[in-house]
Amino acid sequence: MRRRGGFILVELLVVLTISAIAFSLFWQASKNRMHMLTRLEGNYALSRLEADIAILRAAGRALDDIEPSHYSPLDLKIRPEEIQVISKTFKTEKILKK
């Protein structure tokens, strides 16, 4: 049997459509994965910060000993009596007092 030229064109369009759909689903899944990992990293840093503050309080040390770079996705503003946590990633603004 002989195939006609139009039939091959339709097959090619179907294959290209399926490939485009598969690529867009893969791209969306990768984007969602990165968003989820960023949120998890921020939540982990916040819980670690709260645990470290509890340890410093139990030891009777000042909150000035906290290094902001150790909690990288969070933006920390450290004052002598409080720590303000600002995160643009998962919309958290929290104030931890001494």
N, CA, C and O atoms as a CHARMM CRD file, in Angstrom:
* protein
*
  392
    1    1 MET  N      0.83500  -1.19100   0.00000 PROA 1      0.00000
    2    1 MET  CA     0.00000   0.00000   0.00000 PROA 1      0.00000
    3    1 MET  C      0.87400   1.24600   0.00000 PROA 1      0.00000
    4    1 MET  O      1.96500   1.28700   0.56700 PROA 1      0.00000
    5    2 ARG  N      0.35200   2.21800  -0.64300 PROA 2      0.00000
    6    2 ARG  CA     1.07200   3.47300  -0.74700 PROA 2      0.00000
    7    2 ARG  C      0.41400   4.51900   0.13500 PROA 2      0.00000
    8    2 ARG  O     -0.80700   4.67400   0.11000 PROA 2      0.00000
    9    3 ARG  N      1.22400   5.24700   0.92500 PROA 3      0.00000
   10    3 ARG  CA     0.67000   6.31700   1.77300 PROA 3      0.00000
   11    3 ARG  C      0.64600   7.61700   0.99500 PROA 3      0.00000
   12    3 ARG  O      1.47900   7.86900   0.12500 PROA 3      0.00000
   13    4 ARG  N     -0.30000   8.40000   1.32700 PROA 4      0.00000
   14    4 ARG  CA    -0.39700   9.69900   0.67800 PROA 4      0.00000
   15    4 ARG  C      0.37700  10.72500   1.50200 PROA 4      0.00000
   16    4 ARG  O      0.56400  10.53400   2.70300 PROA 4      0.00000
   17    5 GLY  N      0.81800  11.78000   0.88800 PROA 5      0.00000
   18    5 GLY  CA     1.61400  12.82200   1.54300 PROA 5      0.00000
   19    5 GLY  C      0.86500  13.52500   2.66000 PROA 5      0.00000
   20    5 GLY  O      1.47400  13.90700   3.66000 PROA 5      0.00000
   21    6 GLY  N     -0.43600  13.70600   2.51600 PROA 6      0.00000
   22    6 GLY  CA    -1.23400  14.37500   3.54500 PROA 6      0.00000
   23    6 GLY  C     -1.34000  13.56400   4.81900 PROA 6      0.00000
   24    6 GLY  O     -1.39000  14.12700   5.91200 PROA 6      0.00000
   25    7 PHE  N     -1.37300  12.25600   4.69000 PROA 7      0.00000
   26    7 PHE  CA    -1.47900  11.38700   5.86200 PROA 7      0.00000
   27    7 PHE  C     -0.21100  11.48800   6.71700 PROA 7      0.00000
   28    7 PHE  O     -0.29000  11.50300   7.94600 PROA 7      0.00000
   29    8 ILE  N      0.95100  11.55500   6.07200 PROA 8      0.00000
   30    8 ILE  CA     2.21200  11.70200   6.79800 PROA 8      0.00000
   31    8 ILE  C      2.24500  13.05000   7.51600 PROA 8      0.00000
   32    8 ILE  O      2.75300  13.13300   8.63400 PROA 8      0.00000
   33    9 LEU  N      1.72200  14.08800   6.90800 PROA 9      0.00000
   34    9 LEU  CA     1.67400  15.40200   7.53000 PROA 9      0.00000
   35    9 LEU  C      0.79200  15.37900   8.77500 PROA 9      0.00000
   36    9 LEU  O      1.14200  15.98800   9.78600 PROA 9      0.00000
   37   10 VAL  N     -0.34000  14.69100   8.71800 PROA 10     0.00000
   38   10 VAL  CA    -1.23200  14.57800   9.88100 PROA 10     0.00000
   39   10 VAL  C     -0.53700  13.81100  11.00200 PROA 10     0.00000
   40   10 VAL  O     -0.62600  14.20100  12.16700 PROA 10     0.00000
   41   11 GLU  N      0.15800  12.71500  10.65800 PROA 11     0.00000
   42   11 GLU  CA     0.91600  11.96700  11.66700 PROA 11     0.00000
   43   11 GLU  C      1.96600  12.85200  12.33000 PROA 11     0.00000
   44   11 GLU  O      2.13500  12.82400  13.54900 PROA 11     0.00000
   45   12 LEU  N      2.65900  13.62400  11.52800 PROA 12     0.00000
   46   12 LEU  CA     3.69200  14.52000  12.05500 PROA 12     0.00000
   47   12 LEU  C      3.09200  15.56500  12.98500 PROA 12     0.00000
   48   12 LEU  O      3.67300  15.86000  14.02900 PROA 12     0.00000
   49   13 LEU  N      1.95700  16.12300  12.63400 PROA 13     0.00000
   50   13 LEU  CA     1.30000  17.10900  13.49300 PROA 13     0.00000
   51   13 LEU  C      0.83900  16.48500  14.80800 PROA 13     0.00000
   52   13 LEU  O      0.94100  17.11900  15.85800 PROA 13     0.00000
   53   14 VAL  N      0.33500  15.25800  14.76400 PROA 14     0.00000
   54   14 VAL  CA    -0.08600  14.56700  15.98200 PROA 14     0.00000
   55   14 VAL  C      1.12000  14.31300  16.89500 PROA 14     0.00000
   56   14 VAL  O      1.04700  14.53900  18.10300 PROA 14     0.00000
   57   15 VAL  N      2.21400  13.85000  16.31900 PROA 15     0.00000
   58   15 VAL  CA     3.42300  13.57600  17.10400 PROA 15     0.00000
   59   15 VAL  C      3.97000  14.86700  17.70900 PROA 15     0.00000
   60   15 VAL  O      4.35700  14.88100  18.87800 PROA 15     0.00000
   61   16 LEU  N      4.00800  15.93600  16.94200 PROA 16     0.00000
   62   16 LEU  CA     4.49800  17.21700  17.46800 PROA 16     0.00000
   63   16 LEU  C      3.59500  17.75400  18.57900 PROA 16     0.00000
   64   16 LEU  O      4.08500  18.33100  19.55000 PROA 16     0.00000
   65   17 THR  N      2.28800  17.56900  18.44400 PROA 17     0.00000
   66   17 THR  CA     1.34400  18.01100  19.47700 PROA 17     0.00000
   67   17 THR  C      1.55100  17.22900  20.75900 PROA 17     0.00000
   68   17 THR  O      1.58400  17.81000  21.84400 PROA 17     0.00000
   69   18 ILE  N      1.69100  15.92000  20.64700 PROA 18     0.00000
   70   18 ILE  CA     1.91900  15.08000  21.82700 PROA 18     0.00000
   71   18 ILE  C      3.24900  15.44900  22.49000 PROA 18     0.00000
   72   18 ILE  O      3.33200  15.51200  23.71700 PROA 18     0.00000
   73   19 SER  N      4.27700  15.68800  21.69500 PROA 19     0.00000
   74   19 SER  CA     5.58200  16.08700  22.24300 PROA 19     0.00000
   75   19 SER  C      5.49600  17.43200  22.95900 PROA 19     0.00000
   76   19 SER  O      6.09200  17.60300  24.02200 PROA 19     0.00000
   77   20 ALA  N      4.77300  18.37500  22.39600 PROA 20     0.00000
   78   20 ALA  CA     4.62600  19.69500  23.02200 PROA 20     0.00000
   79   20 ALA  C      3.87000  19.59400  24.34400 PROA 20     0.00000
   80   20 ALA  O      4.22800  20.26000  25.31600 PROA 20     0.00000
   81   21 ILE  N      2.83600  18.77400  24.38600 PROA 21     0.00000
   82   21 ILE  CA     2.07400  18.58100  25.62700 PROA 21     0.00000
   83   21 ILE  C      2.95400  17.93000  26.68700 PROA 21     0.00000
   84   21 ILE  O      2.93900  18.34800  27.84500 PROA 21     0.00000
   85   22 ALA  N      3.72200  16.91200  26.30400 PROA 22     0.00000
   86   22 ALA  CA     4.60700  16.23100  27.25400 PROA 22     0.00000
   87   22 ALA  C      5.67100  17.19500  27.77900 PROA 22     0.00000
   88   22 ALA  O      5.97300  17.18800  28.97200 PROA 22     0.00000
   89   23 PHE  N      6.23500  18.01300  26.91300 PROA 23     0.00000
   90   23 PHE  CA     7.25400  18.97200  27.34000 PROA 23     0.00000
   91   23 PHE  C      6.66900  20.02000  28.27700 PROA 23     0.00000
   92   23 PHE  O      7.30700  20.38700  29.26400 PROA 23     0.00000
   93   24 SER  N      5.46700  20.50800  27.98600 PROA 24     0.00000
   94   24 SER  CA     4.86200  21.52200  28.85300 PROA 24     0.00000
   95   24 SER  C      4.51400  20.93200  30.22200 PROA 24     0.00000
   96   24 SER  O      4.64500  21.61700  31.23600 PROA 24     0.00000
   97   25 LEU  N      4.07100  19.66700  30.26600 PROA 25     0.00000
   98   25 LEU  CA     3.80300  19.01600  31.55300 PROA 25     0.00000
   99   25 LEU  C      5.09500  18.83200  32.35400 PROA 25     0.00000
  100   25 LEU  O      5.10400  19.03400  33.56800 PROA 25     0.00000
  101   26 PHE  N      6.17100  18.45500  31.68800 PROA 26     0.00000
  102   26 PHE  CA     7.45900  18.31400  32.35400 PROA 26     0.00000
  103   26 PHE  C      7.93200  19.65700  32.90200 PROA 26     0.00000
  104   26 PHE  O      8.42800  19.73000  34.02600 PROA 26     0.00000
  105   27 TRP  N      7.78100  20.71800  32.11300 PROA 27     0.00000
  106   27 TRP  CA     8.20700  22.05700  32.53200 PROA 27     0.00000
  107   27 TRP  C      7.41100  22.51600  33.75500 PROA 27     0.00000
  108   27 TRP  O      7.98600  23.06400  34.69600 PROA 27     0.00000
  109   28 GLN  N      6.11800  22.29900  33.75000 PROA 28     0.00000
  110   28 GLN  CA     5.26800  22.69500  34.88100 PROA 28     0.00000
  111   28 GLN  C      5.62100  21.89000  36.12900 PROA 28     0.00000
  112   28 GLN  O      5.64300  22.43700  37.23200 PROA 28     0.00000
  113   29 ALA  N      5.89700  20.60400  35.96700 PROA 29     0.00000
  114   29 ALA  CA     6.28500  19.76700  37.10700 PROA 29     0.00000
  115   29 ALA  C      7.61100  20.23700  37.70300 PROA 29     0.00000
  116   29 ALA  O      7.77400  20.24200  38.92300 PROA 29     0.00000
  117   30 SER  N      8.55200  20.62900  36.85300 PROA 30     0.00000
  118   30 SER  CA     9.84100  21.13300  37.34800 PROA 30     0.00000
  119   30 SER  C      9.66100  22.44400  38.10400 PROA 30     0.00000
  120   30 SER  O     10.29500  22.66800  39.13600 PROA 30     0.00000
  121   31 LYS  N      8.79600  23.30200  37.58400 PROA 31     0.00000
  122   31 LYS  CA     8.52800  24.57900  38.25100 PROA 31     0.00000
  123   31 LYS  C      7.87400  24.35800  39.61500 PROA 31     0.00000
  124   31 LYS  O      8.24500  24.99900  40.59800 PROA 31     0.00000
  125   32 ASN  N      6.90700  23.45400  39.66900 PROA 32     0.00000
  126   32 ASN  CA     6.23600  23.14600  40.93700 PROA 32     0.00000
  127   32 ASN  C      7.20400  22.53100  41.93600 PROA 32     0.00000
  128   32 ASN  O      7.12500  22.81900  43.13000 PROA 32     0.00000
  129   33 ARG  N      8.11100  21.69300  41.46600 PROA 33     0.00000
  130   33 ARG  CA     9.10300  21.07200  42.34400 PROA 33     0.00000
  131   33 ARG  C     10.00800  22.13200  42.94900 PROA 33     0.00000
  132   33 ARG  O     10.28100  22.09100  44.14900 PROA 33     0.00000
  133   34 MET  N     10.47500  23.07200  42.15300 PROA 34     0.00000
  134   34 MET  CA    11.34700  24.13600  42.66700 PROA 34     0.00000
  135   34 MET  C     10.60000  25.00700  43.68500 PROA 34     0.00000
  136   34 MET  O     11.17200  25.40800  44.69800 PROA 34     0.00000
  137   35 HSD  N      9.34800  25.29100  43.42000 PROA 35     0.00000
  138   35 HSD  CA     8.54400  26.08600  44.35400 PROA 35     0.00000
  139   35 HSD  C      8.36600  25.34400  45.67600 PROA 35     0.00000
  140   35 HSD  O      8.46500  25.94200  46.74800 PROA 35     0.00000
  141   36 MET  N      8.10100  24.03400  45.59600 PROA 36     0.00000
  142   36 MET  CA     7.92100  23.23400  46.79800 PROA 36     0.00000
  143   36 MET  C      9.21300  23.16600  47.60400 PROA 36     0.00000
  144   36 MET  O      9.18100  23.29000  48.82800 PROA 36     0.00000
  145   37 LEU  N     10.34300  22.97100  46.93800 PROA 37     0.00000
  146   37 LEU  CA    11.62100  22.90100  47.64200 PROA 37     0.00000
  147   37 LEU  C     11.97100  24.22400  48.30500 PROA 37     0.00000
  148   37 LEU  O     12.53300  24.22900  49.40000 PROA 37     0.00000
  149   38 THR  N     11.65600  25.33200  47.67500 PROA 38     0.00000
  150   38 THR  CA    11.90600  26.64300  48.26400 PROA 38     0.00000
  151   38 THR  C     11.06900  26.83700  49.51500 PROA 38     0.00000
  152   38 THR  O     11.56200  27.34300  50.52300 PROA 38     0.00000
  153   39 ARG  N      9.81000  26.44000  49.45500 PROA 39     0.00000
  154   39 ARG  CA     8.94400  26.55200  50.63700 PROA 39     0.00000
  155   39 ARG  C      9.42700  25.65700  51.76900 PROA 39     0.00000
  156   39 ARG  O      9.44700  26.07200  52.92800 PROA 39     0.00000
  157   40 LEU  N      9.81500  24.42800  51.43400 PROA 40     0.00000
  158   40 LEU  CA    10.32600  23.51300  52.45600 PROA 40     0.00000
  159   40 LEU  C     11.59800  24.05200  53.10600 PROA 40     0.00000
  160   40 LEU  O     11.77000  23.96000  54.32100 PROA 40     0.00000
  161   41 GLU  N     12.48200  24.61300  52.28900 PROA 41     0.00000
  162   41 GLU  CA    13.71700  25.17400  52.82100 PROA 41     0.00000
  163   41 GLU  C     13.43100  26.34600  53.75200 PROA 41     0.00000
  164   41 GLU  O     14.07100  26.47600  54.79600 PROA 41     0.00000
  165   42 GLY  N     12.47800  27.20000  53.38800 PROA 42     0.00000
  166   42 GLY  CA    12.10900  28.32600  54.24200 PROA 42     0.00000
  167   42 GLY  C     11.47000  27.87700  55.54300 PROA 42     0.00000
  168   42 GLY  O     11.78400  28.41200  56.60700 PROA 42     0.00000
  169   43 ASN  N     10.57300  26.89700  55.46900 PROA 43     0.00000
  170   43 ASN  CA     9.93900  26.37800  56.68400 PROA 43     0.00000
  171   43 ASN  C     10.95800  25.71000  57.59500 PROA 43     0.00000
  172   43 ASN  O     10.88600  25.84200  58.81600 PROA 43     0.00000
  173   44 TYR  N     11.90700  24.99000  57.00000 PROA 44     0.00000
  174   44 TYR  CA    12.94000  24.32800  57.79300 PROA 44     0.00000
  175   44 TYR  C     13.83500  25.36600  58.48200 PROA 44     0.00000
  176   44 TYR  O     14.17900  25.20800  59.65400 PROA 44     0.00000
  177   45 ALA  N     14.21100  26.42100  57.76100 PROA 45     0.00000
  178   45 ALA  CA    15.04700  27.46300  58.35000 PROA 45     0.00000
  179   45 ALA  C     14.31000  28.16900  59.48400 PROA 45     0.00000
  180   45 ALA  O     14.92000  28.50200  60.50000 PROA 45     0.00000
  181   46 LEU  N     13.01200  28.40100  59.32700 PROA 46     0.00000
  182   46 LEU  CA    12.23700  29.06200  60.37600 PROA 46     0.00000
  183   46 LEU  C     12.13300  28.17700  61.61900 PROA 46     0.00000
  184   46 LEU  O     12.28300  28.67100  62.73700 PROA 46     0.00000
  185   47 SER  N     11.88000  26.89000  61.44300 PROA 47     0.00000
  186   47 SER  CA    11.79300  26.00200  62.61000 PROA 47     0.00000
  187   47 SER  C     13.15400  25.84200  63.27500 PROA 47     0.00000
  188   47 SER  O     13.23100  25.72500  64.49800 PROA 47     0.00000
  189   48 ARG  N     14.23200  25.83400  62.48700 PROA 48     0.00000
  190   48 ARG  CA    15.57800  25.78300  63.05000 PROA 48     0.00000
  191   48 ARG  C     15.89400  27.03500  63.84400 PROA 48     0.00000
  192   48 ARG  O     16.50800  26.96500  64.90900 PROA 48     0.00000
  193   49 LEU  N     15.47100  28.19500  63.32000 PROA 49     0.00000
  194   49 LEU  CA    15.68300  29.45500  64.03700 PROA 49     0.00000
  195   49 LEU  C     14.94800  29.45200  65.37200 PROA 49     0.00000
  196   49 LEU  O     15.50900  29.85200  66.39200 PROA 49     0.00000
  197   50 GLU  N     13.70000  29.00600  65.37000 PROA 50     0.00000
  198   50 GLU  CA    12.92900  28.96100  66.61900 PROA 50     0.00000
  199   50 GLU  C     13.57900  28.01500  67.62600 PROA 50     0.00000
  200   50 GLU  O     13.61500  28.31000  68.82000 PROA 50     0.00000
  201   51 ALA  N     14.09300  26.87900  67.15100 PROA 51     0.00000
  202   51 ALA  CA    14.76400  25.93200  68.04900 PROA 51     0.00000
  203   51 ALA  C     16.06000  26.53500  68.59800 PROA 51     0.00000
  204   51 ALA  O     16.37600  26.36100  69.77500 PROA 51     0.00000
  205   52 ASP  N     16.80300  27.23800  67.75200 PROA 52     0.00000
  206   52 ASP  CA    18.04700  27.86500  68.21100 PROA 52     0.00000
  207   52 ASP  C     17.77600  28.96800  69.22500 PROA 52     0.00000
  208   52 ASP  O     18.53600  29.13900  70.17800 PROA 52     0.00000
  209   53 ILE  N     16.69700  29.71600  69.02300 PROA 53     0.00000
  210   53 ILE  CA    16.33600  30.77000  69.98800 PROA 53     0.00000
  211   53 ILE  C     15.97100  30.13600  71.32900 PROA 53     0.00000
  212   53 ILE  O     16.34200  30.65500  72.38200 PROA 53     0.00000
  213   54 ALA  N     15.24700  29.02100  71.29500 PROA 54     0.00000
  214   54 ALA  CA    14.89500  28.33500  72.54300 PROA 54     0.00000
  215   54 ALA  C     16.15300  27.84300  73.26200 PROA 54     0.00000
  216   54 ALA  O     16.22700  27.91200  74.48900 PROA 54     0.00000
  217   55 ILE  N     17.12700  27.35500  72.52200 PROA 55     0.00000
  218   55 ILE  CA    18.37800  26.89600  73.12200 PROA 55     0.00000
  219   55 ILE  C     19.14200  28.06400  73.73500 PROA 55     0.00000
  220   55 ILE  O     19.66800  27.95300  74.84200 PROA 55     0.00000
  221   56 LEU  N     19.20400  29.19300  73.01100 PROA 56     0.00000
  222   56 LEU  CA    19.90000  30.37200  73.54200 PROA 56     0.00000
  223   56 LEU  C     19.21000  30.90500  74.79400 PROA 56     0.00000
  224   56 LEU  O     19.87700  31.32500  75.74000 PROA 56     0.00000
  225   57 ARG  N     17.87900  30.88900  74.80300 PROA 57     0.00000
  226   57 ARG  CA    17.14800  31.33900  75.98600 PROA 57     0.00000
  227   57 ARG  C     17.43000  30.42600  77.17800 PROA 57     0.00000
  228   57 ARG  O     17.62600  30.90200  78.29600 PROA 57     0.00000
  229   58 ALA  N     17.44800  29.11800  76.93900 PROA 58     0.00000
  230   58 ALA  CA    17.70700  28.16100  78.01900 PROA 58     0.00000
  231   58 ALA  C     19.12900  28.31200  78.55400 PROA 58     0.00000
  232   58 ALA  O     19.37600  28.08900  79.73900 PROA 58     0.00000
  233   59 ALA  N     20.05700  28.68600  77.68900 PROA 59     0.00000
  234   59 ALA  CA    21.44600  28.87700  78.10900 PROA 59     0.00000
  235   59 ALA  C     21.67200  30.26100  78.71200 PROA 59     0.00000
  236   59 ALA  O     22.73200  30.53300  79.27500 PROA 59     0.00000
  237   60 GLY  N     20.67000  31.13200  78.59300 PROA 60     0.00000
  238   60 GLY  CA    20.79700  32.48300  79.14900 PROA 60     0.00000
  239   60 GLY  C     21.68400  33.39700  78.32300 PROA 60     0.00000
  240   60 GLY  O     22.25800  34.34700  78.85500 PROA 60     0.00000
  241   61 ARG  N     21.80400  33.12400  77.03200 PROA 61     0.00000
  242   61 ARG  CA    22.64900  33.94600  76.15900 PROA 61     0.00000
  243   61 ARG  C     21.78700  34.92600  75.36800 PROA 61     0.00000
  244   61 ARG  O     20.57600  34.74500  75.24000 PROA 61     0.00000
  245   62 ALA  N     22.42500  35.95500  74.84700 PROA 62     0.00000
  246   62 ALA  CA    21.71900  36.99900  74.09100 PROA 62     0.00000
  247   62 ALA  C     21.37900  36.50000  72.68800 PROA 62     0.00000
  248   62 ALA  O     22.02800  35.60100  72.15400 PROA 62     0.00000
  249   63 LEU  N     20.35400  37.10300  72.11100 PROA 63     0.00000
  250   63 LEU  CA    19.94500  36.74000  70.75600 PROA 63     0.00000
  251   63 LEU  C     20.90400  37.28900  69.70600 PROA 63     0.00000
  252   63 LEU  O     20.79100  36.95000  68.52800 PROA 63     0.00000
  253   64 ASP  N     21.83500  38.12500  70.11700 PROA 64     0.00000
  254   64 ASP  CA    22.81000  38.68700  69.17800 PROA 64     0.00000
  255   64 ASP  C     23.77600  37.63400  68.64300 PROA 64     0.00000
  256   64 ASP  O     24.47300  37.87500  67.65700 PROA 64     0.00000
  257   65 ASP  N     23.81900  36.46600  69.28900 PROA 65     0.00000
  258   65 ASP  CA    24.72100  35.40300  68.85100 PROA 65     0.00000
  259   65 ASP  C     24.24500  34.71300  67.58200 PROA 65     0.00000
  260   65 ASP  O     24.98100  33.91300  67.00500 PROA 65     0.00000
  261   66 ILE  N     23.03800  35.00500  67.14100 PROA 66     0.00000
  262   66 ILE  CA    22.48200  34.37000  65.93600 PROA 66     0.00000
  263   66 ILE  C     23.06900  35.03100  64.69700 PROA 66     0.00000
  264   66 ILE  O     23.09000  36.25500  64.57400 PROA 66     0.00000
  265   67 GLU  N     23.54200  34.19700  63.78900 PROA 67     0.00000
  266   67 GLU  CA    24.11600  34.67900  62.52600 PROA 67     0.00000
  267   67 GLU  C     23.05300  34.57900  61.42900 PROA 67     0.00000
  268   67 GLU  O     22.61800  33.47400  61.10200 PROA 67     0.00000
  269   68 PRO  N     22.62600  35.70800  60.85500 PROA 68     0.00000
  270   68 PRO  CA    21.54500  35.69000  59.84700 PROA 68     0.00000
  271   68 PRO  C     21.86300  34.86800  58.59900 PROA 68     0.00000
  272   68 PRO  O     20.94700  34.34800  57.96100 PROA 68     0.00000
  273   69 SER  N     23.12300  34.74200  58.24500 PROA 69     0.00000
  274   69 SER  CA    23.46600  34.00600  57.02300 PROA 69     0.00000
  275   69 SER  C     23.23700  32.50400  57.16100 PROA 69     0.00000
  276   69 SER  O     23.19300  31.79900  56.15300 PROA 69     0.00000
  277   70 HSD  N     23.09100  32.00200  58.37500 PROA 70     0.00000
  278   70 HSD  CA    22.84300  30.57500  58.57600 PROA 70     0.00000
  279   70 HSD  C     21.39300  30.18700  58.28300 PROA 70     0.00000
  280   70 HSD  O     21.06200  29.00300  58.22500 PROA 70     0.00000
  281   71 TYR  N     20.55300  31.16400  58.10300 PROA 71     0.00000
  282   71 TYR  CA    19.12400  30.93200  57.81400 PROA 71     0.00000
  283   71 TYR  C     18.80400  31.57200  56.46700 PROA 71     0.00000
  284   71 TYR  O     17.95600  32.45900  56.37700 PROA 71     0.00000
  285   72 SER  N     19.48500  31.11700  55.43000 PROA 72     0.00000
  286   72 SER  CA    19.58200  31.82000  54.15300 PROA 72     0.00000
  287   72 SER  C     18.29100  32.21800  53.45200 PROA 72     0.00000
  288   72 SER  O     18.24100  33.34500  52.96100 PROA 72     0.00000
  289   73 PRO  N     17.24800  31.41100  53.35700 PROA 73     0.00000
  290   73 PRO  CA    16.10300  31.94900  52.61500 PROA 73     0.00000
  291   73 PRO  C     15.34200  33.02000  53.39700 PROA 73     0.00000
  292   73 PRO  O     14.51600  33.73100  52.82500 PROA 73     0.00000
  293   74 LEU  N     15.60900  33.14000  54.68800 PROA 74     0.00000
  294   74 LEU  CA    14.90900  34.12100  55.51400 PROA 74     0.00000
  295   74 LEU  C     15.71600  35.40500  55.60000 PROA 74     0.00000
  296   74 LEU  O     16.94700  35.37900  55.59500 PROA 74     0.00000
  297   75 ASP  N     15.02400  36.51400  55.67800 PROA 75     0.00000
  298   75 ASP  CA    15.65800  37.80500  55.89000 PROA 75     0.00000
  299   75 ASP  C     15.45100  38.16700  57.35900 PROA 75     0.00000
  300   75 ASP  O     14.32300  38.41500  57.78600 PROA 75     0.00000
  301   76 LEU  N     16.52800  38.19700  58.12600 PROA 76     0.00000
  302   76 LEU  CA    16.44300  38.45400  59.56100 PROA 76     0.00000
  303   76 LEU  C     16.91200  39.86400  59.87400 PROA 76     0.00000
  304   76 LEU  O     17.93300  40.32600  59.36600 PROA 76     0.00000
  305   77 LYS  N     16.15100  40.53400  60.71500 PROA 77     0.00000
  306   77 LYS  CA    16.55700  41.83200  61.25700 PROA 77     0.00000
  307   77 LYS  C     16.68000  41.64300  62.75900 PROA 77     0.00000
  308   77 LYS  O     15.68300  41.51200  63.46700 PROA 77     0.00000
  309   78 ILE  N     17.91200  41.63100  63.22900 PROA 78     0.00000
  310   78 ILE  CA    18.17500  41.33600  64.63800 PROA 78     0.00000
  311   78 ILE  C     18.35300  42.63800  65.39900 PROA 78     0.00000
  312   78 ILE  O     19.18000  43.48200  65.05500 PROA 78     0.00000
  313   79 ARG  N     17.55800  42.77100  66.43300 PROA 79     0.00000
  314   79 ARG  CA    17.65800  43.88300  67.37000 PROA 79     0.00000
  315   79 ARG  C     17.95900  43.27400  68.73800 PROA 79     0.00000
  316   79 ARG  O     17.79100  42.06700  68.91600 PROA 79     0.00000
  317   80 PRO  N     18.39600  44.07100  69.70000 PROA 80     0.00000
  318   80 PRO  CA    18.74300  43.48000  71.00300 PROA 80     0.00000
  319   80 PRO  C     17.59700  42.74000  71.68700 PROA 80     0.00000
  320   80 PRO  O     17.84100  41.74900  72.37500 PROA 80     0.00000
  321   81 GLU  N     16.36700  43.18600  71.52100 PROA 81     0.00000
  322   81 GLU  CA    15.26100  42.54600  72.23300 PROA 81     0.00000
  323   81 GLU  C     14.35900  41.69300  71.35300 PROA 81     0.00000
  324   81 GLU  O     13.46700  41.02100  71.87200 PROA 81     0.00000
  325   82 GLU  N     14.56500  41.69800  70.02300 PROA 82     0.00000
  326   82 GLU  CA    13.70200  40.91300  69.14400 PROA 82     0.00000
  327   82 GLU  C     14.40300  40.57500  67.83400 PROA 82     0.00000
  328   82 GLU  O     15.38800  41.20100  67.44200 PROA 82     0.00000
  329   83 ILE  N     13.86100  39.57500  67.18400 PROA 83     0.00000
  330   83 ILE  CA    14.31300  39.19100  65.84400 PROA 83     0.00000
  331   83 ILE  C     13.09900  39.23100  64.93900 PROA 83     0.00000
  332   83 ILE  O     12.09400  38.56900  65.20000 PROA 83     0.00000
  333   84 GLN  N     13.19600  40.00300  63.88300 PROA 84     0.00000
  334   84 GLN  CA    12.09900  40.08500  62.91900 PROA 84     0.00000
  335   84 GLN  C     12.46400  39.22500  61.71500 PROA 84     0.00000
  336   84 GLN  O     13.52600  39.38500  61.11500 PROA 84     0.00000
  337   85 VAL  N     11.56000  38.31200  61.38000 PROA 85     0.00000
  338   85 VAL  CA    11.77100  37.39500  60.26700 PROA 85     0.00000
  339   85 VAL  C     10.86200  37.82100  59.11900 PROA 85     0.00000
  340   85 VAL  O      9.64600  37.92100  59.28100 PROA 85     0.00000
  341   86 ILE  N     11.45900  38.06600  57.97200 PROA 86     0.00000
  342   86 ILE  CA    10.68900  38.44700  56.79400 PROA 86     0.00000
  343   86 ILE  C     11.05900  37.48400  55.66500 PROA 86     0.00000
  344   86 ILE  O     12.23700  37.27900  55.37200 PROA 86     0.00000
  345   87 SER  N     10.05400  36.90400  55.04600 PROA 87     0.00000
  346   87 SER  CA    10.29400  36.01100  53.91900 PROA 87     0.00000
  347   87 SER  C      9.34400  36.38600  52.79500 PROA 87     0.00000
  348   87 SER  O      8.12600  36.39200  52.97300 PROA 87     0.00000
  349   88 LYS  N      9.90200  36.69200  51.65400 PROA 88     0.00000
  350   88 LYS  CA     9.07600  37.01500  50.49800 PROA 88     0.00000
  351   88 LYS  C      8.62900  35.74800  49.78300 PROA 88     0.00000
  352   88 LYS  O      7.67100  35.77300  49.01000 PROA 88     0.00000
  353   89 THR  N      9.31000  34.65500  50.03500 PROA 89     0.00000
  354   89 THR  CA     9.00600  33.40500  49.34300 PROA 89     0.00000
  355   89 THR  C      7.67300  32.81500  49.75700 PROA 89     0.00000
  356   89 THR  O      6.85800  32.45900  48.90600 PROA 89     0.00000
  357   90 PHE  N      7.44300  32.70800  51.06500 PROA 90     0.00000
  358   90 PHE  CA     6.18100  32.11700  51.50700 PROA 90     0.00000
  359   90 PHE  C      5.40000  33.04900  52.41700 PROA 90     0.00000
  360   90 PHE  O      4.62400  32.59600  53.25800 PROA 90     0.00000
  361   91 LYS  N      5.60100  34.34600  52.25200 PROA 91     0.00000
  362   91 LYS  CA     4.80400  35.40300  52.88600 PROA 91     0.00000
  363   91 LYS  C      4.68000  35.21900  54.39800 PROA 91     0.00000
  364   91 LYS  O      3.58400  35.05500  54.93400 PROA 91     0.00000
  365   92 THR  N      5.80800  35.24900  55.05500 PROA 92     0.00000
  366   92 THR  CA     5.82600  35.14400  56.50800 PROA 92     0.00000
  367   92 THR  C      6.49100  36.38400  57.07700 PROA 92     0.00000
  368   92 THR  O      7.55900  36.80300  56.62900 PROA 92     0.00000
  369   93 GLU  N      5.84400  36.95400  58.06000 PROA 93     0.00000
  370   93 GLU  CA     6.48700  38.03000  58.82200 PROA 93     0.00000
  371   93 GLU  C      6.23000  37.69400  60.28400 PROA 93     0.00000
  372   93 GLU  O      5.09000  37.69200  60.74900 PROA 93     0.00000
  373   94 LYS  N      7.28400  37.41700  60.97900 PROA 94     0.00000
  374   94 LYS  CA     7.16900  36.95000  62.35300 PROA 94     0.00000
  375   94 LYS  C      8.16000  37.72300  63.21500 PROA 94     0.00000
  376   94 LYS  O      9.27700  38.01600  62.78900 PROA 94     0.00000
  377   95 ILE  N      7.73900  38.04400  64.42000 PROA 95     0.00000
  378   95 ILE  CA     8.61100  38.73600  65.36000 PROA 95     0.00000
  379   95 ILE  C      8.80600  37.82400  66.57100 PROA 95     0.00000
  380   95 ILE  O      7.84600  37.45500  67.24700 PROA 95     0.00000
  381   96 LEU  N     10.05100  37.47200  66.82800 PROA 96     0.00000
  382   96 LEU  CA    10.39400  36.63600  67.95900 PROA 96     0.00000
  383   96 LEU  C     11.02800  37.51900  69.03100 PROA 96     0.00000
  384   96 LEU  O     12.10000  38.08500  68.81900 PROA 96     0.00000
  385   97 LYS  N     10.36800  37.63400  70.17200 PROA 97     0.00000
  386   97 LYS  CA    10.84500  38.52200  71.22100 PROA 97     0.00000
  387   97 LYS  C     11.72100  37.76300  72.21300 PROA 97     0.00000
  388   97 LYS  O     11.65100  36.54100  72.34000 PROA 97     0.00000
  389   98 LYS  N     12.54200  38.53600  72.90300 PROA 98     0.00000
  390   98 LYS  CA    13.47900  37.98600  73.87400 PROA 98     0.00000
  391   98 LYS  C     12.81000  37.39300  75.08500 PROA 98     0.00000
  392   98 LYS  O     13.48800  36.89300  75.98300 PROA 98     0.00000
